[in-house]
Amino acid sequence: MDPVRLGVIGCGVIAQHHLRAAKASPLIEVVAVADVREDVAKETAAKFGVPTVYSTAKALLKDKRIEAVVLAVPAAPRMKLALKAFARGKHVLTEKPVAMNSREVKKLIAARGGLVAGCCSSRMRFQPSAEAAAKYIAFGALGTIRALQCRCVSPDRGTPKSAPPAWRLIKSLNGGGILVNWGCYDLDYLLGLCEWKLKPSLVLAQTWTVAPELVSHVAPGSDAETYFASIIRCEGGEMISFERGEYCAAETEDSWRIVGSKASLRLHMIPAGEKKILADESSPETGVSTRTLWEGAEGWEVPLFGPVQDFAAAIREGRAPKTSLEQALVVQQITDAIYASAAKGKAVAVK
């Protein structure tokens, strides 16, 4: 197959990973990069041997050689850039979160037409451990799914050596804080492992910004949440317990589970040198026993390289990428509902 002629908009940290992945794939030819910081764009192009450099996204999108683009920029401009890309007949892969809110995602779906479009929130499901868990669930070994659970808490680590990037905790730039920065991975991972069969319908949640005594640890003007807790009911009665925080007065905890009527999975979403996926299986005769479903080491290369390489393959194979816009919409709808419930102080419908 001919390589996909790719353009990358944004030359920040995450773009470097997309470019490494693209250069490692025989299915991708990087035609151009663009960044408003022209010096950064030129440096990035030289580093990866990219022949063309643009100082604006508009100029890159006009390049007729380019058939697909990666939007490696903060969330705020993504929808407008994606719409312009679709209008010029280009396939689109967006970084996560897919957009600022579900209204924007719906606009993207309406404008996509027959083009391929997806979101990088799929990143963690490219790992072999995730694929093993997905096969176990698809086989029906869990029985009827009853609950999904995620609780991930990171402690405050003292005064930072350098100022954190402003976009991470400023709503107008990123749409939110820890929920959109990491929560979209959690939701994509758990819902994706379950083949997107769960249909969230009702959310009760609360969010908190950084504690007053830790304001100096985040960028000036930060107004987004650093901690949230939520409970989500799905149409089939399944429940999702979903909690994540950073800058917390607590020890580190990382826990992901899927609970079924016949078995449960203890998962590990983040790459690590030593990982296990454990299955707790119930037998009427012997009760519950635990076995190791998957064990090994996983690094960051697979999840960081997966989205763009899968995107190119999806274009050539005429299929949806790992996380389509429709699936990214589900994640965004839950996200919107968490924010709405926290603001209103009551349960709200997912819509």
Steps between C-alpha positions, in 0.01 A plus 500: 500500500613854430599686817254749647627852435477658845519850644546570872359820648675594824860412581485463878588199714223267379568586135854366541354158583263512202793582274715219641211261443447629147868468409496141631206404278535407131135601466563870576687778320521823698467782248491805728479634853354828624532706815449869575843483665691491173832422665348195672344385173832529315686319777242219501508466121879477502493242779264267313600578141168663410535693172245779551443742788200730545451771761120467493253213496312678219801478271552129574136421433527664157778259402338270243763232553376436854213252533483468880587715800578450868378780727762507776380828650300593815128424495368852441587532127451136403141514377559793263818342366329164451207660319740681266686174439177315418399780262824441310442124488762404759473222757545614861653355816456722807690488823298452815260632619329482163350851538382753758152347540257254344337768282831542321539123454154479343600773254806297408294186443257692279784647292716188467312337215689199363834607644685317779512679835595392849637597839821409685312414821532144362870503593495256794302231316786430259694324776516117492357488854192692385457274199511195727235650726280592203512143367409361843198732520392435140507125570234559767714383792378783724139401462271803523697819556387672819750774580804689375729656757781751475676670791829673425656748742839672475654684798633852497878476459606834640597820326557425129844569351342663194163660433238250375357579155209745525264304273477201739280674756339792316147428381504742208804326350434135573134465593582382852772352720587149618171362363584587139877456538485145642135410554440464127761222497326322790159515334627400157695211652216356707216562255713390206596173667125439534458565124313827568187300587423693820274803453552759777179682592528679838789664689548629854835670555708758681820678398762694696776739395849492653512556876565867594835420659620341174404778258868578443547146364284562191512759223359848578134530406429128537125455547440136402455202731784300646267243661159353419280218626199362314250219472351419159193287432463329162179408318544129576548563871880478489679745731825688451690628803746757368745705707831665417714767660840668499674731751323290764567458872511124449732221396503380141222262403430360153210260464287393204248215523222344299256295707273237350256241628743210447842666523681830550814651350764695691664718236805722465457770236835682528816354338734348759803276525305237690127460435235242565139471389322282753174313453295416810276216388206351688405134511189366682711212628821672609411866535728772365851428376750738343715438195738717302343581165802695370843579642792694359667835448356783292669824404359823361595441137195288412234736641681807367554355152166317474254778414676647195605162359147364543361822345707449184399134478133594546523743207648241267269221620185714488404440863451698821806558721534350850287780648257657253335840542181324608685320778691814597159670522393253772810591703432871448132467594596337831759774554243774433255332737759481779565873468128577482419288805777662702376847404134425574553288811271223377485205262474588130419303188773408252413666172 
